[in-house]
């Protein structure tokens, strides 16, 4: 998997350990996006006040190369990622004209996964909003990605806590969900 723009001025790698196998984490990555499952972070800011889902949505599990993953409600080539390539449930690569976003799921044994994300962004100084991109990446990316990774972990582990075949009432679901 290659996820690099050689000229990228912004490069970051983030990771989190999740108490579930990669097969349980994968569906949460597949349904990411605006007007899809959300970003699992700060819904008011990152998802235009629309709540991110807290369950796997079967209708959002179709993933294919070339598919758009919108960052905003009215996506364009510049405001959507495109699924570049993937190997289920090991890695996933999204791209946009100036950015790549790679996800890697590494099984750790004992039913755990290390979820690693790498983001590379080229600052396009000739574009009118270049300074906004710089500020977004340099100041907002870290807290947003931290919340997103924690949101994924919280959702996956909450799903793992519910034993198969047991129906839970809304009052019996743990408060952390």
Secondary structure, DSSP 8 states (H G I E B T S, - for coil): -----TT-SEEEEEEEEESS-HHHHHHHHHT-BTTTTB-SS-HHHHSTT----SS--GGG----TT-EEESSSS--TTSEEEEEEEETTTEEEEEETTEEEEEEEEEEETTEEEEEEEEEE---TTSTTHHHHHHIIIIIHHHHHHHHHHHHHHHHHHHHHS-TT----GGGS-TT-
